Amino acid sequence: MDINTVDPEIAALIHDEEKRQAGKIRLIASENYVSRAVLQATGSVLTNKYSEGYAGHRYYEGQQVIDQIETLAVNRAKTLFGAEHVNVQPYSGSPANLAVYLAFMKPGDSFLGMALPHGGHLTHGAKVSITGKFFDAHAYSLEEGTDILNYDTIRKIALEVKPKIIIAGHSAYPRIMDFAKFREIADEAGALLWVDMAHFAGLVAAGVHPSPVPYADVVTTTTHKSLRGPRGAMILCKEKYAKAIDKAVFPGLQGGPHDNTTAAIAVALKEAASDEFKAYGRQIVANAKVLGEELSKRGFQLVTGGTENHLMLIDLASKNTGGKAAAKALDAAGIVLNANAVPFDTRKPMDPGGIRLGTPAVTSRGMKEQEMKVIAELINAVITAPEDEAVRNASLATVDALCKRFPAPGLEELA
Ligand SMILES: *Cc1c(COP(=O)(O)O)cnc(C)c1O
């Protein structure tokens, strides 16, 4: 029976969410629209199968098809990223990261990651995270004044702490990290180098961002951000760590992999290997650059003064507002993004001093530089007059027209 018959309540809510996703300008840097093909794989009968273990070594029978699917996903990832070994089973980015700790660390061991308020991820040692509770977490920060990484400072901390692992990678740093420098520092400190490319994996796949794979011992990534796949994750590593990583994922941390997700990852990786995806990656970066420039022109203060990737952070102090109020006013005006701490933020985490913007989702709709200019003007108008109903309505009308002109992938019939 159809979901509309079985559960009309949930069916209606899914439809509401479809309309919301189709009809808003989505600037959340970690979100995207997957293709219809990826949606189809995600919503397939593969969700019915148990397949603990790895291709050729499973605990349950009936793996004739699943083994082929997982092998395709692994091989596509190896080819696309030039990795020696890939595990596609982690349920999401956070479990993938936990698997890395489990593979290489004992409780209490020390590691060094980027501070959460400076762009690091929760799982890079934040106090509220298991990674900050079970391990001796140390953090490097951005340099005050430039808001850019200072590799001499990172080296100093690394030589002092002697961490087992150094993590490079971030959720909110608008610049390209220097993986070669991180490699040097890790070697000097006798640490493993782990790069978490969750945010920018799609840019790496498209060849518009340096790849961490040649430098890092281990690379983790989500598959649902700029890579445009289903919610999931992968761990890429050197062959010599393959066993440790695979054992950490299963049986160390997880049971059966989500085979529907694995198939959808395989589809997304095939798409990501195409020339269209290379053009997509270039356009993400071009769009971010223009959106940033247009906002700068309107008096917005970009952290680090600009962007080299898909995202930007805006310090709203110059606009006399906080991140939460701005994000709420924009949401009401059809533009969805998130409040975000800026480096050296003095405001509370629930109402930080800035907003984070990213271009992967709008670029998936086919929007280009011209549309970024329109969006920048809408953002400026709404943040300048957050209570003004006429401004809000004008923004909603422009958003509606843009969304109709650029239908969201997988939701074309709602345009
Ligand atoms: C998003 C993200 C993660 C976590 O991914 P989830 O799927 O939300 O668990 C991990 N690391 C970084 C750098 C991220 O940006």
The ligand as an SDF file (V2000), in Angstrom:
LIG
                    3D

 15 15  0  0  0  0  0  0  0  0999 V2000
   29.2460   17.5140    8.7870 C   0  0  0  0  0  0  0  0  0  0  0  0
   30.5660   17.1450    9.3530 C   0  0  0  0  0  0  0  0  0  0  0  0
   30.7530   15.9550   10.0710 C   0  0  0  0  0  0  0  0  0  0  0  0
   29.6310   15.0860   10.5920 C   0  0  0  0  0  0  0  0  0  0  0  0
   28.7470   14.5850    9.7710 O   0  0  0  0  0  0  0  0  0  0  0  0
   27.3330   14.0110   10.2890 P   0  0  0  0  0  0  0  0  0  0  0  0
   26.9090   13.2280    9.1070 O   0  0  0  0  0  0  0  0  0  0  0  0
   26.4930   15.2020   10.5870 O   0  0  0  0  0  0  0  0  0  0  0  0
   27.5790   13.1730   11.4870 O   0  0  0  0  0  0  0  0  0  0  0  0
   32.0380   15.6160   10.4520 C   0  0  0  0  0  0  0  0  0  0  0  0
   33.0770   16.4160   10.1660 N   0  0  0  0  0  0  0  0  0  0  0  0
   32.9250   17.5850    9.5190 C   0  0  0  0  0  0  0  0  0  0  0  0
   34.1200   18.4240    9.2460 C   0  0  0  0  0  0  0  0  0  0  0  0
   31.6670   17.9960    9.0930 C   0  0  0  0  0  0  0  0  0  0  0  0
   31.5240   19.1740    8.4950 O   0  0  0  0  0  0  0  0  0  0  0  0
  1  2  1  0
  2  3  1  0
  2 14  2  0
  3  4  1  0
  3 10  2  0
  4  5  1  0
  5  6  1  0
  6  7  2  0
  6  8  1  0
  6  9  1  0
 10 11  1  0
 11 12  2  0
 12 13  1  0
 12 14  1  0
 14 15  1  0
M  END
$$$$
